[in-house]
Amino acid sequence: MVPEQGKLAGMLAVISYPPIPIFEVGPLRLSLHGVFAAVGFLVGAYYGTRKYDARGFDAAKFQSVLTWALVGALLGARWLTLPAYWIENGFDIREMINVGGNYSILGGFAGGIGAGVWRAYRLGLRIWPILDVTAFGLALGTVVGRIGDLAIVEHLGGPTSFFLGYGIRPGYDVAPQHNRLECAVAQVGEYCGIYHHAALYDMLGAMLLLGFLYWLYHRSRFSLRYGQLFAVWMAWYGFQRFSIDFTRLALNVNGDSTLGPLTWSQWSGLATGLAGLAALVWLGKRNPVVTAESDHLHGAAPV
């Protein structure tokens, strides 16, 4: 039964459009969720490479780092969801190779960053310049990747009267995790229900984050130290996910696994945000200021 949501009077607007959960290309059945996740990685990788190359660093070696990061992202996105699955269903080692399970964007970030750092170390590259330009790619990739979530209408939260809420009309086929929110007859005005559009909130937040990173990167009043731009991304996005997922926790409409009062994504986001703040302070005391001369000492050719 869909929860009661009150009257629509007083609402400024409702976002509503037909979902596109599955489409077919020949014998393949594809979801825009996966398609835009891949496009987001490619767009973010391209933009990060441009930034890295513009500072005189070896773009070819950076591409090798990105290749390993892609593999790590795929593994991390799957494996970060396993603790919650094992707690609820019992330990099963076969889940580590089950590609049909759940995936986590934070797990993808963790796995990709970890594998990329390992590859950079093996290639003899300085880590901090790589992480700083990676911050741009992660923010931009999130913006693009969330387009797929909007297309299939995934990651809805609890019932809302917020003007950015998504209205499910009778007959809409939203993402499988929200099947129980669908209906044949409208129950709230012309909708089955109106719910927080958490993926949209995350995309808008990532847009603001991308703009803020760009401003920090190009500002001239005072300078960042190596690694601090990446720490800003960690702190912002971690706390962003922690906050947004409160809308998904409401009434547990999407079946997210919880650990105590929070979802697993919230615990991951909180840990990431706190680690980012700590790194921001620590790097400010440890690393040198980013300059063209410092880049040269870090392996960049003169620009």
N, C-alpha and C positions, 0 to 999 in steps of 0.2 A: 504494500500500500504506500503511495507517495505521501510524504509528510505534508500537513497543512501549511500554507504559506501566507495566508491572509489575502487582503484585497490588492489589486493592482493599482488602485488609486494612489496618486502621489509619486509613482515611478516616472522617471524621466524618459526611460527607453528600455527596451529589451533586445538583446542580440539574439537573433534566431536565423538559421539557415540550414538547408538540408546537409547532413553529414555525407562524407564520401569514404566510407570505411574500407571498402575493397574494390579494386578494379582489375580487369583482366587484360593481359598483353600476351596474346597467343595462348600457350598452355600455362602461363604463369599467373598466379593470383597475388597481387601486390597491394600493400597498404601504404598510403602516403606518409604514415608515421615513419616507417623505415626509409622511404625514399628521401624525405627531407632531413632525416638524421644524417644520411650519407652526404647529401648536398651541403648541409651545415658544416660537416667536417671539412669538406673540400674547400668551401668558401673561406672558412676560418684559417685553414692551412695556407691558402693562397695569400690571404691578407697578412698573416704572420710572416710568411716568407718574404713578402715585399718589404715589410718593416726591417727584417733581419738583414736583407741584402742591401737596403738603403744605407745601413750603418757600416757597410764594408765587410760584413762577416761572410763566411762561406755558405752560400745558399744550397749548394749541392749536398753538403754534409747535413744541413738542416732538413733537407728532404728525406734523408736516411733516418733521421730522428723521428720525423713525422710518420714514416712507414711503420716503425716499431710502435709508435704511439697509437696508431690505428688498431694494431693487434691487441695492445694492452687495453684499449678502450672497450673493445668488443668483449674481452674476457672480464674486465672489471665491472662492466654494466650488468653482466649476468651474475657474477659471483657475489657482488655486494648484497644481492637479494636472498642469497642462500641461508644466512643465519636465521632470518625470520621464517623462511620456509621450513627449515629443519626443526626449529622450536615448535612449530605448529603441527608438523607432520612426521617428525622423526628423521633421524639422520639417514641419508641415502646418497652415497658417493656418486651414483649415476647422474644426479642432478647437475654435477659440474660440467657434464657434456650434453645436457639437454638444452637444445637451442630453442625449444618451444616454451620455455618458462618466462618469468617476469624479467624486466630489465630496469636499471636505475641510471639516470643521467649523472648523478653524483658518483656512482660506481664507475661509469664510463670515464668521467674526468679523472678520478683517482688512478684507474688502471692506465689510462693514456699518459698521464703525467709521469707515473712511476716508470713505465717502460721507456718513455722518451728520455727521462733523466739518465736511466741506465745506459741507453744507447749513446747519449751525448758524452757520458763519462768514458765509455769505451773508445769513442772517437777522439778523445782528448780535448773536447770543447769546454769552454767555460759555461757553467750552468746558469748563472744569473741573467746574462743577456738573453738567453734562450727563453727562460721563464717569463721575462718581462714582455717580450713580443708575443709569447704564447697567450698572455692575458687578453690581448686584442682578439686573437683567434677564438678563444673560449667564449668570450662575450658575443662576438658576431655569430659564431656557430650556434649558440643558444637561440638567438633571434631567428635565424633561418630554420633551425630544427623544429622550433615550436610551431611553425606554420603547418607541419604535418599533424601535430596534435590538434590544432584548431580544425583542420580539415576533417578528421575522423571524430572530432568531439570526444577527446579523452581527458582525463584528469579533472573531472568536474568536482566541485566541493558541495557543501551543504546548501539547503534552500536559502534564498536571499531575495531582498527587494532592491539590491544595489543595481544601479543603471547599467553596469557592465555584465550583469548576470546573463546566462544563456538560457533561452526558453526552448524546451523540447516540445514540439508540436506532435499531435497524434500521428502515428505512422513513421516518425523519424527513427532511423536505425543508427543509434549512437554506438560508440565503442563497446565491445562485449562486457567490459567491467561495469558498465552502467545499464545493462539490459533491464534490470528491475525498475529503472526510472522511466522506461518507455510505456506508452499507453495507446489504446485505440480510441478513447473518448477523452476530450479535454476535461481537466479537473480544476485548473486555475485560469479563469478567463478562457483564452483560446489555447492554452498550453497544458501539457501534462504536469509541468512544474518548471520553476525557474531556479537555476543553481549557479553558485559561484563558478566563474570560468577561470580556474586556477592556471591553466596553461597560458591563457591570455595575460593574466597578471605577471606571470614569469617572463613572458616575451617583452612586455612593456618595461619591466624592471631591468631586463638585460639591455634594452635600448638605452635607458638612462645610464646604466653602468658603462656601456660602450662610449657614450658621449663624455662621461666623466673621465674615463681612462684617456681618451683623446686629449681632453683639456689638460690633464695632469702631465701627459707626455710632452705637450708642446708649450706649456706655460713657461714664462721667463722670470717670474718674480722670485721663485726659489726652486731649488732642484731636488729631485729624488735621488736616492741611493740605489745601487744595484739590488734588484729583487723586490723593492718596495712596491713597484707597480703590480707585480704578481700578488703580493700580500694584500693589496687593496682589492684586487679581484676576489681573492679568497674570502676576505672579511665581508665584502658587500654581498657576494652571491650566496655565501653560507647563511648569513642572517636573513637574506631575502627568501631562501627556500624554507628556513625555519618559520618565518612569519606567514608566508603564503599557505603553508600546509596546515595551518590552523583552520582554514576554510575547508580543507579536505577531511580534517578530523571531525568536523561537525556532523553528528549523527552517523558517522562512518558510512556514508552513502556509497563509497566506492570500494569498501572492503580492505582498506590499507591495514597492513599488519602493524600492531602497536607494541611498544615496550614501555610498560608503565603508562603515564598519562600522554605520551607523545608517540607519533609514528616513527618508524625507523628512519625515514627521510628527514624528519625533524631532528632526531639525534645526530644524524650525519651532518646536516646543515649547521647545527649549533656547534659541533666540534670543529667544522671547517671555519666558521666565522671567528671563533675564539682563537684558533690557531693562526688565522690571518692577522688578527690584531696583535698577537704576541710576536709574530714574525715582523710586522711593520715596525714595532718598537726595537726589536733585537737588531734588525738589519740597519736601522737608523744609527745605531751605535757601532756597528761592525764594518759595514761595507763603504767603499768610497762613493763620492758623488758621480753620477753618470755624465761624462763629457766625451768629446771626440778623442781627446788624448787618452782617457781611461779605456775607451773602446779599443784603441790601438794596442794598449797593454794587455787587453783581454783577447787579442788575436785578430782584430779587424784590420783590414787594409785601409790606408788613408783614402778618404772620400774626397 
